[in-house]
Amino acid sequence: MSSQPSHPSLLIPGPIEISDEVSQAMGHYAQSHVGQPFVNTFGETLTQLRQLFQTSNPKSQPFVLAGSGTLGWDLVAANLVEPGEDVLVLHTGYFADSFADCLSIYGAKPTQLKAPIGDRPQLPEIEAALKEKKYKALTVTHVDTSTGVLSQIQALSDLIRRVSPDTLLVVDGVCSVGGEEIHFDNMAIDVCLTASQKAIGCPPGLSITMVSEKAMDVFKSRKSPPGSYYASFKNWLPIMQNYEANKPSYFATPPTQLVQALNTSLKSILSNPISDRFAQHKKVSDYVKSKVKELGLKELASDPANAAHTMTAIYLPEGLTPPEILPKLMSRGVIFAGGLHKEIAAKYIRFGHMGVSITDESRGEVDKALNALKEGLAEVQQAKGQ
Amino acid sequence: MSSQPSHPSLLIPGPIEISDEVSQAMGHYAQSHVGQPFVNTFGETLTQLRQLFQTSNPKSQPFVLAGSGTLGWDLVAANLVEPGEDVLVLHTGYFADSFADCLSIYGAKPTQLKAPIGDRPQLPEIEAALKEKKYKALTVTHVDTSTGVLSQIQALSDLIRRVSPDTLLVVDGVCSVGGEEIHFDNMAIDVCLTASQKAIGCPPGLSITMVSEKAMDVFKSRKSPPGSYYASFKNWLPIMQNYEANKPSYFATPPTQLVQALNTSLKSILSNPISDRFAQHKKVSDYVKSKVKELGLKELASDPANAAHTMTAIYLPEGLTPPEILPKLMSRGVIFAGGLHKEIAAKYIRFGHMGVSITDESRGEVDKALNALKEGLAEVQQAKGQ
């Protein structure tokens, strides 16, 4: 039996449902942040993250900070780019605009490469842009939570290595890590930033980042000091290294219960081959998308090849809006999210399918959600006499 | 019966023991950060904070962010001080050095006024400093967690209003809010920053700040943009205002479970007059200090008038070190902290007495700790043949 009280199924693109074990870990009794039991747990968690991101280079550096996913942008902007340097920002929705804003605050010069809604910038135009100017970094949203568009990390990486090998590849993996295939080493990623509350299956409150050896070298050779105090690699690097060596260390108090929850979730994730986890997310995503099509609904993603496997953004039938349909889902025990992309927010809804809701099929949440969507649409359309 | 497994009593100056209700709130099921149930909880929590800080000015602005207490310094440095402006930093230990570092990162020019260890800067020297130069802000650590020294906020505030009324009074209340007397309005405080894991009685992971109307006006009239993205008032102000008006809003995902825990803790704190809570902290602190004296031990605080009520920093007998005594306490189910002030870290220990461990006397944790200290010291001294 679940230890959590009965509640609607949270099927938005994060936060997501958490397992009973993770929920229990959140209620962990108070621990000293510098006492050996917690130090060992945090150390193990950092090592687990190496496995999750699939990096075996000991000089790859994990960071786990109290913060929202957004804090990962500050980590990149304040540590890896110096004032005046150019950054190429691939735009697939809401989050590129915000990342660009963040870069500007710290003095970088972002150039956005925008794709039409539902699409992603194409390799030839990215190649042309990279040849035009020297970019310190290229940022890409792996899964754009606002549109459900998936970007191709391997192809991007290949392009960068060929055309502009000094450019750092920065992957915003907030809605992808733990659900979409990421192989930090093989894909030659320099930064992959994420948050705890998406496909990793934890409550929100942790900013989680993996940084490559190359990016750490870039950081170490920067001329200006980091542009942030709380988000400074300089302040956190010795702390993370000490914790991973099971040595107590202090810069700011880590959120001990959230780290316990992350440790618990990662233990569960890593108890099976990570490739099985990616395959399960893909299988369920394909199923959801086929059912959405059966309902006569259209995805935002313009092509199956650029559709995420952790979520589906779905256009509503002409004339229907999220405030009409979402309560019908809620009355059936299902929570979806409304639109987030400013230009079309009133026209679509978002269904997050990641973590325990899809790895534990006995929960039956995916079919419950699809049925709720079908019935809810019918109810609204009937009421409107359509 | 407690819902938390048996564990050693965490009596360090934060994180502290949490109540069963708070622990259960941490295990709250997943909620949408923009769904009405959580929006209402967050809104209520922000209003509760007005009561905790004792401000009735509707233009005082609470901020609750995912982050460690340290993030509060970035909030001040990135939003309220502009590059090149002077800040007077009152030094009572470790934390002033760090706050000064943070201010420098964002371009401010901190001037430290240092007191001897165990003491605090005196009003006449502060007055002289304020007359010498125009300071944008003065920062003071209300309770310095590294030394247990208490600063006098009311007297400081009176001085500032008299000598340099434009200077913002910034109180680092990380180890004080919820335990030491703070009256935001009466004391004319401009910023009071704190964290969740000290006298507020929550797990770590939340940065909590109250900002005065005057300070918000200073922010709104700044010439340069805020120096941080994640810690920007510009990004968070509309979010906090919307949540408090029970309207969904999004900049970055708040840590929903930690907010539930904070709401639960504040509900308990505010169910009794806040003055009773301060009195209870004072009563237990006086008791601890009298017992420490009975044991022949000396406090770091040079005078009872500048000793905190939320913690006690205790010099060990000559020749004894924290690594010798702390395990003896641990074997008796009590966790104290070692020294933190670099110059004397090996000579003292720290006892945090705040929150549920002292408001719920039936837990018996204070006497358990004092007995463990007495027995532990005797054991070490016997083993050393002293």
Interface residues (C-beta under 8 A of the other chain):
Chain A: S3 Q4 P5 H7 L10 I12 G14 P15 I16 E17 I18 S23 Q24 M26 G27 H28 Y29 A30 Q31 S32 H33 V34 G35 L65 A66 G67 S68 G69 T70 L71 W73 D74 A77 D101 C102 I105 Y106 A195 Q197 P203 P204 G205 P225 P226 G227 S228 Y229 Y230 A231 S232 Y250 F251 A252 T253 P254 P255 T256 Q257 L258 I335 A337 L340
Chain B: S3 Q4 P5 H7 L10 I12 G14 P15 I16 E17 I18 S23 Q24 M26 G27 H28 Y29 A30 Q31 S32 H33 V34 G35 L65 A66 G67 S68 G69 T70 L71 W73 D74 A77 D101 C102 I105 Y106 A195 Q197 P203 P204 G205 P225 P226 G227 S228 Y229 Y230 A231 S232 Y250 F251 A252 T253 P254 P255 T256 Q257 L258 I335 A337 L340
